[in-house]
């Protein structure tokens, strides 16, 4: 089983950024995100999901020599590629191998080391999507379209993989993961088929898992909607990387560390993520718990952010046509007050 687990200065357009990418990833809602960050040339900005550096390149292009970019990622491949890509920019660049949910600890450590002069930031971006690089790298096991070992780890130094979820979770827990994180109508049936199949032999590859999922979903349902394995793969990926629990903590903590007028831009790709972001922004923008009939607030809770985007910002038709993976993307923005 263990062997199987191992198996530009300032740029003006998104197109300029994409052409320079070495880490294969088309950055979603790039120009909308950078516009909403309101970048100050001497500010400190965090890209909490660095990926190939698409957002970071345009952030760096708008920073001066005294500006600082902090790039965070769980994927060491992404960090290596982004560091090379951003080398030409004059601003200070700090690369951190960690989870963005640890933002308070990261900033505290960087300040203690003297690499930044404060533990507050002027803005941050979180792009919650899986990068095209990860999806298109067969050995990573994220894609249901490619043969690969069941992996799905964003952090390759972690030991817990999709293989463990598929082959060790009991039927009830597996069904709950698929139902909750994948919003899959056939979750219980898929879990039952997986458990039955693995009794014959462990399910080791993405294609083996896809075959089981297809067998579990009735033919008529398979002909409608997205690929039949899409929701289950999403659910297992979220479980492996504990994405939603990290997100809930991160949104709160990023709001805490923003300077006055600092902005937080978060791009989500499915309803569970968007709901978390929306709820945290709403709670902090309107924290009052007084009953509606009270003439004045007596709870004393005061808003510390305001929502810049009431409704989420979505990709243009042109972006979706050029990058179908952007179809479900939603950008929400808040500002510290």
TORTIMI-333904 format. One record per residue: x negated, y, z negated of N, C-alpha, C, O, CB in turn; residue in three letters. Coordinates in steps of 0.001 Angstrom, whole numbers, plus 500000, padded with zeros to 6 digits. Atoms other than C-alpha are relative to their C-alpha. Glycine has a CB too. Example, Ala and Ser with C-alpha at 12.3 -4.5 7.8 and 13.67 -1.06 7.14 Angstrom:
BEGIN
499110498810500000487700495500492200499100501200500000498064501181499335500992500027498754Ala
500820498810500060486330498940492860500770501090499270500261502198499101499586500462501415Ser
This chain:
BEGIN
499187498804500000500000500000500000499143501261500000499464502244500667500925499997498805Unk
500882498840500032497164502378499209499400500275501369499252501434501758498893499795498979Unk
500545499796498669495670501798502649501032500641500911500673501479501738499522498680500589Unk
498944499439499169498995502643504271500182501492499690500463502283500591501326499235499781Unk
499845498599500399499172505914502300498897500889500597499094502086500807499989500113498469Unk
501112499214499512495766506963503661500055500220501511499593501129502200498709499332499629Unk
499876499917498518497003505612507133500581501466500317500785501811501480501008498776500594Unk
499238499423500123492609540953516118500030501043498985500717500786497997500682499315500025Unk
499638499023501011492538543846514117501511500039500003502147499029500304499364501425500277Unk
498543499967500077496121545087513708500605499576501321500288500124502377500494501398499613Unk
499314500462498807498292543210516144501400500581500002502007500751498945500038498451500068Unk
498744499284499929501459544810517393501208499126500261502335499550500007499915501021501043Unk
498852500825499645503611541891518514499846498590499479498739498132499196500193499977501500Unk
500013501398500425504568538400517445499298499139501034498650498153500684501428499489499764Unk
500636500784498941503354537125520831498486500012499860497831498995500086500400500534501372Unk
501449499916500194499825538382520121499548499038498921498515498381499053499583501427499640Unk
500334500900501100499818536439516869500038498557500467499103497797500219500958500202498822Unk
499811501397499617501116533219518392498897499513500918498476498361500821501344499817500673Unk
501014500406499043498519533194521166498675499673499327497855498949499891499799501083501029Unk
501282500197500671495697533197518620500022498835499029499019498546498375499604501252499272Unk
499847501040501018497020530319516534499206498750500338499217498280501475501462499643499831Unk
500660501294499865494875527241516004500826498922499303500822497761499713498569500050499418Unk
499138500894500760497268525665513491501350500050500694502043501065500625500099500412498465Unk
498853499968499102500145524680515742501290500291499227501868499398498607500121498670500757Unk
498767499632500679503106526590514334500531501292500598499791502269500721499774500151498476Unk
499356498800499511505548529098515793500701500656498823501676500119498296500996499686501159Unk
499481499337501181506276531571513026501385500567500282501597501224501301499046501108499541Unk
498604499608499827509990532278512585500254501375499377499716501696498317500936498946499376Unk
499596498692500520511475535768512113498795500845499586498819501527498562500941499824498811Unk
501263499345500346507976537208512154500139501515499911499829502110498879498935499646501020Unk
499955498538499991508621540804513140501027500543499016500815501595498414500312500505501398Unk
498997499572500973511780541053511013499451499959498579499738500835497763501243499123500102Unk
500588500132501341509854539855507972498998501106499722499044501736498665499322498640499844Unk
501031498984500204506915542219508432500630501380499863500198502183499036498990499989501160Unk
499308498705500097509250545170509003500587500192498610500493501279498039501115500104501062Unk
499341499877501298511102544432505766499034500006498832499420500388497727500975498888499823Unk
500983499950501083507907544077503720499569501425499658499100501687498551498785499181500373Unk
500431498614500234507208547821504111498550500057499517498269500593498445500923500680498972Unk
501386500187500436503468547143503975499264501322499788499266502203500648499250499162501015Unk
500879498875500301501224549701502286498565499582500303498170498477499928500153500458498510Unk
501359500399499584497640549717503665499102499535498855498224498697499059499336501149500696Unk
500868500362501131496087549430500181500708499087498999500271498974497853499516501261499288Unk
499227500823500914498640547050498679499479498585499849498564498161500556501401499952500451Unk
500294501418500203498424543489497386501231499210500446502334499424499942499628499691498491Unk
498891500778499438500561541010499340499698498515499925498554498084500069500272500411501455Unk
500142501448500129501174537304498907500781499307501108501957499591501335500485499520498612Unk
499314500944499118501963534757501578499991498674499246498981497971499212499299499884501443Unk
499942501166500881503151531937499343500080498676500722499921497619500112501158500119499099Unk
499951501200499157503528529464502210499147500283501227499667500459502329501486499620500402Unk
500937499469499012500453530320504231500110499325501358500081499998502388498599499861499492Unk
499909500705498721500781527607506881498833500344500903497680500351500471501310500332500701Unk
501051499635499055498867528601509989499622501457499961498757501889500723500417499651501370Unk
500364498595500158498755532238508917500743500948500914500281502067501136498556500160500225Unk
499252499137499094501386533639511276500452501292499343500180502377499856501192499266500534Unk
499612498794500711502916536031508771498779500734499462498719501963499500500954499660498862Unk
501178499372500607499549536639507128499186500805501000498630501847500654499119498948499369Unk
500763499265498994497899537704510371500589501384500226499854502364500351499964499222501317Unk
499382498696499784500405540471510865499952500852498733499873502078498816501448499829500465Unk
500198499253501252500206541438507183498596500593499973498418501781499704500225499083498760Unk
501392499528499988496413541664507451499806501108501029499054502054500796499039498836500295Unk
500120498979498963496775543673510646500538501347499571500200502369500168500710499557501235Unk
499447498744500508498703546292508679499336500464498709499683501519498179501480499850499775Unk
500726499621501206496361546354505672498681500673500353498067500352501371499751498775499116Unk
501310499387499830493303548562505364498935499222499244499213498146498715500025501452499532Unk
501112500684500666489910547631503885500269499779498516499755498829497928498718500798500173Unk
499711500130501426491266548147500371501236499154499714501590498941498555500176501362499393Unk
498849500860500185494308545962500952499583498571499697498463498163500005500882500036501227Unk
500301501380500393494502542392499647501123499077500464502305499344500244499806499890498461Unk
499060501075499691496165539309501063499634498786499154498477498366499130499984499650501526Unk
500175501252500732496610536280498794500811498937500731502039499009500768500449500135498490Unk
499345501066499265497400533172500838500026498719499183498980498232498755499302499764501334Unk
499830501188500832498791530154498969500594498878500840501521499103501618500903500303498773Unk
499403501151499327499450526677500327499605498724499273498540498639498662499564499938501484Unk
500270501318500586499672523089499095499201499130500954498661498097500559501307499299499628Unk
500612500801498940498189521835502359498605500530500297498460501651500784500873500012501282Unk
501370499544499783494400522031502586499693500196501484498859501033501830499019499008499395Unk
500176499782498566494576521689506388500461501397500384499802502086501162500769498944500809Unk
499471498665499712496699524833506510499051501079499493498791502057500194501389500177499366Unk
500914499008500564494321526734504235498748500153500858498296501268501117499612499614498574Unk
501208499962499173491309525805506354500260500706501326499463501537501761499484498582500255Unk
499681499383498713493010526792509609500268501490499857499816502289500677501205499316500627Unk
499663498588500205494358530071508209498758500826499675498628501963500130501033500144498874Unk
501215499262500348490988531065506750499195500351501244498667501457501357499140499184499031Unk
500706499728498748489385530749510172500730501053500821500117501956501389499842498716500815Unk
499200499099499180492228532570511864499947501436499507499964502371500308501428499530500034Unk
499932498665500579492179535522509475498635500624499757498545501724499212500754499951498716Unk
501367499559500294488393535901509333499697501387500557498927502134499955499007499005500557Unk
500334498741499326488341538899511690500560501238499311500143502350499636500498499960501407Unk
499354498833500604490461541152509472499178500562498856498500499829498135501391499639499505Unk
500857499306500955488855543740507219500503499969498566499725500191497637499839501406500421Unk
499470499995501360491165543445504227499400498850499189498832497909499745501539499899500018Unk
500425501091500885490277541299501223500971498837500161502187499029500148499937500470498505Unk
499153501192499827491553537736501709499620498970498948498449498624498791499852499398501440Unk
500204500985501056491974535239498886500880498794500312502092498927500479500329500598498583Unk
499275501218499641492959531633499634500094499089498775499100498827498098499300499263501185Unk
499749500762501224494519529486496918500706498692500337501765498693500965500843500826499000Unk
499356501307499831495269525746497000500857499732498773500371499308497724498942498859500207Unk
499085500156501128498344525584494813501423500055500543501640500206501745499764501107498908Unk
498594499852499646502128525664494811500426501434499710500060501999498679500890498984499219Unk
499583498607500194503746529078495239500793500206498716500890501330498223500826500457501177Unk
499236499864501241505873528347492166499107500352498811499602500736497751500757498713499711Unk
500950499659501064502721528910490088499483501423500154498373501722499714498828499019499997Unk
500478498655499659502509532562491202499516500780498779498515501489498877501101500779500692Unk
500433499242501175502259533994487676498633499540499523497775500360499196501018499864498872Unk
501293500534500415499398531689486745498909500369501005497786500693500620500078498477499839Unk
500975499664498960497671532344490076499540501443499852498340501719499863500600499774501402Unk
500352498584500123497806536124489666499219500265498719498279501060498718501260500867500031Unk
500710499820501261496698535906486033498544499552500109497638500223499615500701499229498885Unk
501363500507499829493669533816486964499177500906500910498009501173500626500031498582500568Unk
500735499128499084492705536062489870499625501319499330498546501860499576500832500270501257Unk
500326498776500737492888539117487623498887499742498997497969500551498861501244500548499281Unk
501037500333500986490816537399484929498638499842500663497609500155500065500367498714499251Unk
501249500187499249488204536567487577499507501296500624498407501336501173500191498954501086Unk
500389498725499428488122540203488696500215500103501498499700501018502141498582500257499698Unk
499784499984498551489305539398492197501138500947500386501195501420501522500303498583500507Unk
498990498965499835492348541655491816500029500818498722499622500336497664501409499391500321Unk
500059499117501168492804544606489461501307500057499226501415500808498256499620501385500430Unk
498709500023500688496393543860488408500683498681500299500340497993501260500896501198500430Unk
499294501251499773498763540942488093501404500252500558502312499442500371500082499197498702Unk
498774499660499284501552542655490046499673500132501491498531500397501868500634501323499441Unk
500227499962498551502013542637493818500996500955500656502040501279500091500124498577500617Unk
499161499053499276503495544977496399500967499318500960501844499968501530499135500968500758Unk
499069500714499137505236542297498397499576498558500179498429498190499923500107500684501351Unk
500298501411499778505468538631499246500963499438501025502076499933501201500082499199498684Unk
499165500737499050506810536283501897499912498515499684498834497987499412499565500280501471Unk
499928501453500130507944532680501490500762499469501205501933499794501401500690499570498653Unk
499371500660498855508668530677504642500159498540499601499179497798499536499144500162501339Unk
499756501297500626510306527510503350500044498838500988500266497697500583501285500048499242Unk
499940501071499015510205525542506588498739499154500035497658499609499662500252500575501357Unk
501158500850499734507939522615507340499346500509501275500041500769502257500406498483500129Unk
500673499448498831505302523822509792500056499032501167500146497817500990498552500342499672Unk
500045500834498799505256522590513360498783499083499969498835497957500465499977500874501266Unk
501204500817500111501745521335512640500290498725499214499887497633499616498867500796499328Unk
499681501174500819503051519031509921500972499077500724500806497857500705500592500432498649Unk
499027500813499287506008517875511997499366499250501161499718498105501444501135500865500503Unk
500575500570498784503858517214515041498747499169499754498173498619500695499681501096500960Unk
501146500851500327501031515437513212500531498640499568501026498507498449499106500643498875Unk
499369501288500293502104511772513348499608499409498656500437498810497970499662499026501071Unk
500464500636501228499984510712510399500633500597498743500535500005497669498502500109499908Unk
499389499380501165501878513093508094501368499407499682501836499524498550500124501489500215Unk
498759500717500262505135511152508484501219500864499757502194500391499174499814499136498848Unk
498851499127500185507479514152508488501065499805501079502248500047500835499549501437499984Unk
499092500016498853509045513515511879500672498651500198500036497602500106499254500377501251Unk
499256501226499677511760510989512676499878499647501477500459498665501940501476500158499625Unk
500183500229498570510687511224516325498684499308500319498427498971501475500073501306500742Unk
501336500554499758507196509761515872499712498848499046500144498862497893498927501090499849Unk
500426501144500813505762506487514583498906500450499033497902501026499451499492498828500903Unk
500984499588500999503877507086511330500277499291498686501397498839498447500020501532499803Unk
499755500505501358503382505772507802500959500947499270500973502149499539498656499856499206Unk
499095499163500792506030507022505376499193500787498979498762500241497964501084499139499292Unk
500843499168500846504175509926503781500779501228499520501331501228498420498727500428500759Unk
499242498763500254505753513436503878499438500858498874500141501732498367501418499658499680Unk
500595499141501030503366514930501325499537501318500609498814501319501606498817499287499311Unk
500559498715499594502749518639501758498607500182499413497734500794500028500918501151499565Unk
501319499975500637499847518312499350499406498606500120499852497678499446500088500455498493Unk
500585501311499740497672515459500578499238499438498804498873498263498793499080500083501184Unk
500675500491501197495997515238497185500977499353499015500561498722498044499256501140499319Unk
499001500655500838499264514096495615500057498518500314499633498095501389501380500639500196Unk
499958501452499803499881510370495202501395499485500328501542498369500824499488499301498767Unk
498616500434499814503686510224495443500440500290501433500340501431501885500942500705498986Unk
499671499864498589504941509637499008501433499564500293502155499083499419499030499191500839Unk
498683500464499543508071508923501015500111498482499871501202497964499632500248500428501464Unk
500012501455500189507076505242500848500531499649498609501309498709498454498567499430500193Unk
499573500269501371507610505381497085501496500238499824502178499454499164499216500869499023Unk
498567499721500100511046506973497393500802498886500654501739498354500059500339501354500649Unk
499231500967499211512247504542500060499929498596499395500904497847499453499490499970501444Unk
500193501384500446510855501400498439500119499775498497500108498627498052498671499534500439Unk
499934500219501454511154502013494693501256500559499336501624500091498259498801500611499351Unk
498790499457500607514289504094494021501123498966500065501260498256501061500425501311500704Unk
498863500918499939517346502061493090501078500585500916501012501748501313500573499731498575Unk
499006499611498993520393502216495334500752501268499613500994502129500459500990498871500217Unk
499258498822500441522258504780493230499169501271500133499631502266500691500452499827498558Unk
500850498811499958519342507201492887499652500386501429499614501568501769498724499768499201Unk
500314499728498602518427506865496545501194500658500696501033501609501460499601498699500728Unk
498803499409499421522007507598497548500212501430499541500627502280500329501205499169499654Unk
499842498646500520522097510660495296499026500967500655499389502101500968499808500011498493Unk
500989499158499329518894512025496830500473500351501408500440501514501808498627499293500054Unk
499582499781498609520223511591500371501252500866500068501378501716500949500253498659500702Unk
498764499219500023523625513022499493499738501446499585500226502379500223501014499360499051Unk
500206498663500554522390515984497460499089500852500864499422501992501187499427499902498611Unk
500986499214499265519339517072499437500205499966501513499771500876502220498621499508499673Unk
499768500090498569520434515904502878501413500374500394501703500566501575499702498623500474Unk
498583499726499729524153516658502551500522499036501076501217499423502015500198501483500453Unk
499692501067499038524615513369504403501269499261499588501347498712498489498819499009500114Unk
498719500635500306528162511986504577499872498490499800500677497893499084500991500283501108Unk
500167501452500063526875508406504932498910499598499008498310498532499142499670499450501384Unk
501121500219500918524411508633502035500074498654499289499083497924499263499953501107498976Unk
499883501256500746525749505685500001499749498795500906499089497834500512501388499891499351Unk
500183501118499067525845503430503039498543499891500453498010498788500576500918500168501223Unk
501417500009499608522334504449504131499155499420498874498275498596499121499514501432500358Unk
500749500523501139520999503768500632500183498491499874499222497769499606500438500697498706Unk
499720501438500079522673500349500616499215499237501063498625498196500771501510499734500163Unk
500726500665498920521152499429503983498495500015499759497809499044500077500316500664501334Unk
501435499920500294517696500609502892499622498949498966498635498232499135499618501414499496Unk
500296500970501063517802498496499730500074498572500538499238497736500196500980500175498817Unk
499890501336499408518970495453501690498810499684500893498270498579500854501292499880500801Unk
501102500225499062516275495883504320498680499791499280497889498938499681499880501169500962Unk
501292500106500680513412496328501868499884498721499181498788498368498746499784501202499099Unk
500074501294500661514333493054500170499338498963500909498776497979500428501401499532499589Unk
500677500885499053513062491356503329498500500308500039497666499403500053500617500144501412Unk
501396499530499979509845493422503407500024501502499785501016502148500122499272499630501356Unk
500018498548500198508785496958502440500213500748501312499774500307502374498678500432499366Unk
499838499108498841509837499729504816498783500911500013498597501712499096501359500837499932Unk
501317499364500038506489501163505804499851501182500947499001502041500713498956498992500319Unk
500211498961498987506920503455508817501271500817500237502374500418499865499533499370501318Unk
498876499124499670509121506287510006500972499318500954502185499454500794499494501305500614Unk
499103500639499028510491504249512902500797498871499360501955498658499718499200499460501192Unk
499247501024500723511451501381510611501144500636499212502257500111499183499071499211499054Unk
498959499310500762513349503838508427501093500532500928502279500430500612499391501153499183Unk
499013499507499035515039505422511450500925498880500448502135499077500556499301500623501216Unk
499178501137499560516221501992512598501029499614498938502173499298499265499107498791500326Unk
499076500335501083517771501297509191501114501051499916502284500710499743499242499899498648Unk
499004498927500069519513504687509159501006499877501144502212500019500943499313501381500043Unk
499106500156498843520902504143512656500954498822499807502122498887500191499180499804501288Unk
499155501169500235522197500734511637501088500310498978502179499744499038499154498813499526Unk
499055499685501062523935502257508615501107500941500451502220500880499930499273500603498837Unk
499020499005499559525733505052510459500796499443501177500199499013502163499301501334500393Unk
499183500511498895528666503981512667499688500699501312499342501881501332501473500157499678Unk
500389499510498676528091504434516397500687501314500354500051502209500911500321498958501055Unk
499284498775499636530772507102516801499397501217499306499277502280499917501485499876499644Unk
500610498890500736529176509286514101498594500306500512498153501455500479499951499681498505Unk
501355499772499477525712508788515608500026500830501271499052501513501586499300498670500269Unk
499927499278498724526907510288518883500334501474499797500271502259500743501042499357500913Unk
499620498615500287527970513522517187498939500669499125498326500029498270501383500054499306Unk
500890499238500861525816516241515678498521499742500257498144499284501335500309499696498582Unk
501448500135499840522045516147515094499559498543500001500380497634499879499280500753498895Unk
500577501343500062519736513137515172500475499327498708500461499957497650498429500053500066Unk
499445500654501191521182510551512757499057499930498812499515499812497676500420498626500348Unk
500951500092501112517981510460510691499619501367499428498918501434498419498750499278500456Unk
500467498670500397517575514227510340500275500300498529499376500727497805500657501058500864Unk
499638499631501372519428514678507058499305499116498966498899499597497908501509499912499817Unk
500664500908500948517935511622505377498520500337499882497977500347498777500174498529500440Unk
501413499624500034514385512610506338499821501307499223498887501442498433499439500143501437Unk
500063498743500750515034516125505039500109499739498508499351500295497713501113500959500451Unk
499774500289501418516317514724501755498780499351499353498384499721498248501214499093499836Unk
501164500698500565513346512416501234498816500950499895498073500912498914499623498772500864Unk
501086499016500047510896515211502096500162500938498811499188501236498121499952500809501301Unk
499740499109501133512536517505499531499701499294498683499131499891497769501459500492500019Unk
500245500771501220512376514758496899498507499779499775498017499948498659500724498654500068Unk
501440500253500123508724513912497593499279501241499488498408501146498624499408499564501353Unk
500721498768500309507645517546497304500680500858498931500201501941498594499837500807501252Unk
499255499273501045510194518635494661500232501460500392500017502378499601499242499936498659Unk
499934498660499427510935521619496869501013500906499316500726502083499094500327499906501451Unk
498970499124500537514155522885495309499716500421498561500011501554498182501343499318500076Unk
500345499615501364512964522804491708498883501047499999498900501979499195499577498765499185Unk
501061498997499875509828524696492727500580501330500470500152502391500015498905499517500978Unk
499433498768499444511946527204494662500741500807498937500564502022498850500945499672501156Unk
499240499287501031514271528066491764499077500789499080499327501959498791500841499015499178Unk
500966499330500871511324528884489519499280501120500739499060502201500195498984498993499454Unk
500803499040499241509437530687492268500749501298500274500176502379500137499559499383501311Unk
499250498778499681512201533120493245500065500909498765499869502120498867501439499651500498Unk
499977499216501234512562534225489630498640500629499713498545501819499410500426499122498824Unk
501336499520500358508824534527489082499475501034500990498813501989500584499032498835499920Unk
500431498998499022508148536393492325500705501330499749500090502388499877500279499511501437Unk
499307498758500356510828538923491363499319500663498796499185501886498752501496499720499689Unk
500646499464501206509079539323487994498699500732500315498396501755499701499723498875499014Unk
501345499457499768505660540075489499499964501112501048498888501621501363499074498892500427Unk
499981498906499030506789542664492056499781501349499311500332501608498241501331500008500771Unk
500121498615500423505645546243491568501292500748500337502120500251501101498776500676500674Unk
498874499143499635508232549038491701500007500229501517498989500595502104499926501357499240Unk
499812499903498545509567549148495283499350498860500775499383498846502006499448501306500495Unk
500543501170499308507784545884496037501130499138500555502233499113500007499111499170499050Unk
498948500771499339509680543548498342499638498515500120498483498137500310500275500577501382Unk
500135501455499863510221539799498478500857499552501175502066499783501197500422499256498680Unk
499322500503498807511119538200501830499953498471499976498875497883499890499341500565501308Unk
499946501462500051512288534571501830500782499473501189501927499861501420500635499515498680Unk
499366500630498847513067532520504922500347498568499623499468497774499289499073500044501260Unk
499548501357500305515151529407504297500533499348501272500792500012502275501091500011498889Unk
499595500740498805516247526669506689501184499071499771501663498447500718498844499202500511Unk
498761500740500182519152524894505049500763500577498817500222501357498034499719498495499790Unk
499084499333500914522076525751502835499577499892498539499827500812497760501375499431500163Unk
500413500155501391520605524383499597498963501044499618499048501654498553499446498600499760Unk
501021498976500243517564526655499849500639501382499976500410502159499049498894499941501078Unk
499404498674499886519596529668500953500880500316498800500917501456498335500810500108501285Unk
499127499791501150522059529186498100499191500392498761499595501270497999500822498734499719Unk
500859499667501144519251529255495524499515501437500100499598502197499135498798499038499920Unk
500515498647499805517738532420496999501111501030499811500931502026499110499372500142501398Unk
498862499082500089521123534125497345500445500181498551500700501305498119501171499486500852Unk
499508499926501379522155533294493770499035500747499087499462501535498243500242498601499455Unk
500970499295500841518907534499492181500010501489500317500028502320499408498583499420500196Unk
499957498582499616518948537746494166501256500666499449501190501775498919499951500151501538Unk
498727499424500457522626538314493281500015500174498495500472501198497987501173499121500431Unk
500016499931501460522126537556489599499133501150499506499493501845498556499500498684499415Unk
500908498956500463519213539945489286500439501381500479500108502389499854498583499711500478Unk
499492498716499515520905542660491354501267500420499259501610501602499224500277499923501500Unk
498774499703500747524089542407489275500076499075498786500875498139498765501268499832500907Unk
500095500927501148523238540816485903501093500165498948501175499366498016498676500173499335Unk
498988499714501023526175542284483963500926498805499805501438498241500772500819501245500383Unk
499140501134500329528170539575482183501311500441499345502071499607498853499262499041499081Unk
498776499494500622530966541816480898501224499583500818501146499507502044499944501541499862Unk
498762500305499274534545540825481785500393501159500918500141502317500585501145499696499009Unk
499642498959499031535907542732484817500891501099499420500850502239499882500695499374501174Unk
499071499006500554538531544486482671499321501011499070499942502004498692501107499295499249Unk
500699499054500863535887546207480503499743501294500780499266501242501914498662499390499474Unk
500209498733499278535727549917481419498532500363500165498162501023501136500706501120499281Unk
501436499746499909531988550110480738499244498733499624499779497829498982499583501184499082Unk
500840501157500320529137547648480462499551500078498545499072501115498086498769499929500947Unk
500456500051501384528394546562476902498960498899499788498396498776498700501186499782499066Unk
500958501105500162526142543555477568498565500498500042497656499834499543500211498944501088Unk
501334499415499975523170545816478236499061499449501043497894499839501090499387499832498702Unk
500863500575498969521851543791481150499941500929501209500966501361501736500506498598500418Unk
500207499014498940520350546004483845499328499340501197498419498524501041499149501187499488Unk
500596500539498775519533545162487454498533500388500106498149501505499760500765500495501234Unk
501406499664499761515840544949488284499609499834501464498463500101501828499104499136499132Unk
500232500034498558516152544311492036501262500476500708502351500489500134499601498566500475Unk
498846499733499142518398545440494846499840499194501279498731499001501777500141501527500313Unk
500039500790498775519312543385497863499899500916501210500734501799501408501243499100500109Unk
500183499208498786517994544872501095500918499479501104501472500253501884498522499965500461Unk
499139500614498997519922542436503254501210499401499297501080498432498549499234498915500819Unk
498800500572500582523523541847502210500230498616500566500235497624499837501215500896500255Unk
499937501280499316524006539128504760498592499636500460497782500525500723500995500048501203Unk
501349500373499570520948537102505752499714500442501430500613500505502269499810498496499882Unk
500457499662498641518951538184508798499721498692500723499039497817500189498711500928499977Unk
500169501242499239519022535497511481499240500268501292499179501412501741501368499360500310Unk
500767499799498768516914534930514613500885500489501149502083500213501197499302498700500401Unk
499299499586498796517885536550517869500202498796500917499566497756500747499222501118500729Unk
499781501065499028519196534440520727498711499694500751498417498538501059501114500387500986Unk
501255500210499298515886534972522470499021499161499213498331498315499782499377501310500331Unk
500902500796500825513933533561519534500460498553499934499644497635500015499904500585498592Unk
499472501367500067516227530540519253499758499266501314499409498085501311501504500016499671Unk
500247500626498694515922529874522998498537499602500138498222498554500701500399500955501145Unk
501432500284499888512129530037522728499493499021498964498487498346499181499226501266499890Unk
500407500883501087511907528094519476501249499431499339501732499999498360499115500754498963Unk
498762500576500543514930525843518780499930499710498511500964499701497842500333498731500730Unk
500118500279501430513537525035515316500376501194499133500586501052497929498594499569499677Unk
499637498804500762514362528609514304501507500143499817501961501051499120499456501231500686Unk
498546499833499934518091528044514797500644500181498627501549501002498478500617498808500688Unk
499352499955501316518942527536511129499336500967499022499724501020497855500011498625499398Unk
500746499125500901516539530142509705500840501184499521501613501766500282498744500506500691Unk
499346498830500591517863532840507353498986500746499147498284500148498331501243499586499150Unk
500909499154500764515869535740505932500793500860499029501707501583499428499150500884500939Unk
499421499125501025516889537393502664498880500825499380497759500347499208500757499173498903Unk
501000499059500503515092540411501208500524500725498769501670501175498743499611501015501091Unk
499642499166501151515138542078497817498840500942499671497699500705500068500358499118498764Unk
500988498984500361513301545100496400500068500279498510501153500422497946500226501298500802Unk
500055499724501448512154545733492825500385501456499737499968502353500469498573499703499429Unk
499586498633500328513736548787491207499539500345498572499785501453498095501556500159500136Unk
